[in-house]
Amino acid sequence: ENLGKWLNNQRAVYKKGKLDETRQQRLEELGVNWNPKDAVNNRKWMHTFNLLVKFKEREGHCRVPDKHKEDGENLGEWLSQQKHAHSKGRLDPERYGKLKELGVEW
């Protein structure tokens, strides 16, 4: 069994609530992320948010045109998706706070 398979098995046991506490603590001390997809999504979101920060520094506002691309990323579409998620009550409150603080108009 390779390390990746072993770690995925530990995650599965953890999700079922059956991972030994000592093992869980040791793995967390090593920096194990129990939900790696969430970590990837968070990194991607922060990357695009930082592109919005860059846009605002250059343009002086956060009114990104729908089809605008920033460093190859479709920033306008991303921002529209954030606004849509917020209107449906699905935008994480922390993310909403970051966008609002930056000056996104809802």
C-alpha positions as CSV (number, residue, x, y, z in Angstrom):
1,E,0.0,0.0,0.0
2,N,1.4,3.4,-0.9
3,L,1.3,6.5,1.2
4,G,-1.5,8.1,-0.8
5,K,-3.8,5.2,-0.4
6,W,-3.0,4.9,3.2
7,L,-3.8,8.5,3.8
8,N,-7.0,8.3,1.9
9,N,-8.0,5.3,4.1
10,Q,-7.2,7.4,7.2
11,R,-9.5,10.2,5.8
12,A,-12.3,7.7,5.2
13,V,-12.0,6.4,8.8
14,Y,-11.9,10.0,10.1
15,K,-15.1,10.9,8.1
16,K,-16.8,7.9,9.7
17,G,-15.8,9.2,13.2
18,K,-13.8,6.0,13.9
19,L,-10.2,7.3,13.7
20,D,-8.3,6.7,16.9
21,E,-7.8,10.1,18.7
22,T,-4.1,9.7,19.1
23,R,-3.6,8.9,15.4
24,Q,-5.9,11.8,14.5
25,Q,-3.9,14.2,16.7
26,R,-0.5,13.0,15.3
27,L,-1.7,13.3,11.7
28,E,-3.0,16.8,12.4
29,E,0.3,17.8,13.9
30,L,1.9,16.7,10.7
31,G,-0.4,19.0,8.8
32,V,-2.9,16.5,7.3
33,N,-5.9,18.1,5.8
34,W,-9.0,16.0,6.2
35,N,-10.7,17.7,3.2
36,P,-8.0,18.2,0.6
37,K,-10.6,19.3,-2.1
38,D,-11.7,22.1,0.2
39,A,-8.0,23.2,0.5
40,V,-7.7,23.2,-3.3
41,N,-10.9,25.2,-3.7
42,N,-9.8,27.7,-1.1
43,R,-6.4,28.2,-2.8
44,K,-8.2,28.7,-6.2
45,W,-10.7,31.1,-4.7
46,M,-7.9,33.2,-3.0
47,H,-5.9,33.2,-6.2
48,T,-8.9,34.7,-8.1
49,F,-9.7,37.1,-5.2
50,N,-6.1,38.4,-5.4
51,L,-6.6,39.0,-9.1
52,L,-9.7,41.1,-8.1
53,V,-7.5,43.0,-5.7
54,K,-5.0,43.6,-8.5
55,F,-7.8,44.8,-10.8
56,K,-9.1,47.2,-8.1
57,E,-5.6,48.6,-7.5
58,R,-5.3,49.4,-11.2
59,E,-8.8,50.5,-12.0
60,G,-9.9,52.0,-8.7
61,H,-13.1,49.9,-8.4
62,C,-14.4,46.4,-8.4
63,R,-16.9,46.7,-11.3
64,V,-15.4,44.0,-13.5
65,P,-16.9,43.6,-17.0
66,D,-18.5,40.2,-17.4
67,K,-16.0,39.0,-20.0
68,H,-12.9,40.6,-18.5
69,K,-9.8,38.4,-18.1
70,E,-7.1,39.1,-15.6
71,D,-3.8,37.1,-16.1
72,G,-5.7,34.6,-18.2
73,E,-8.5,34.0,-15.7
74,N,-12.1,35.0,-16.4
75,L,-12.4,37.5,-13.5
76,G,-15.7,38.9,-14.7
77,E,-17.4,35.5,-14.8
78,W,-15.9,34.6,-11.4
79,L,-17.2,37.7,-9.8
80,S,-20.7,37.1,-11.3
81,Q,-20.6,33.6,-9.9
82,Q,-19.8,35.1,-6.4
83,K,-22.7,37.5,-6.6
84,H,-25.1,34.8,-7.8
85,A,-24.0,32.5,-4.9
86,H,-24.5,35.3,-2.5
87,S,-28.0,36.0,-3.9
88,K,-28.9,32.4,-3.3
89,G,-27.4,32.3,0.2
90,R,-24.6,30.0,-0.8
91,L,-21.6,32.3,-0.6
92,D,-19.4,31.5,2.4
93,P,-19.8,34.4,4.9
94,E,-16.0,34.9,5.2
95,R,-15.7,35.1,1.4
96,Y,-18.6,37.6,1.4
97,G,-16.9,39.7,4.0
98,K,-13.6,39.8,2.0
99,L,-15.4,40.8,-1.2
100,K,-17.5,43.5,0.6
101,E,-14.5,44.9,2.4
102,L,-12.7,45.2,-0.9
103,G,-15.6,47.2,-2.3
104,V,-17.6,44.8,-4.3
105,E,-21.1,46.2,-5.0
106,W,-23.9,43.8,-4.4
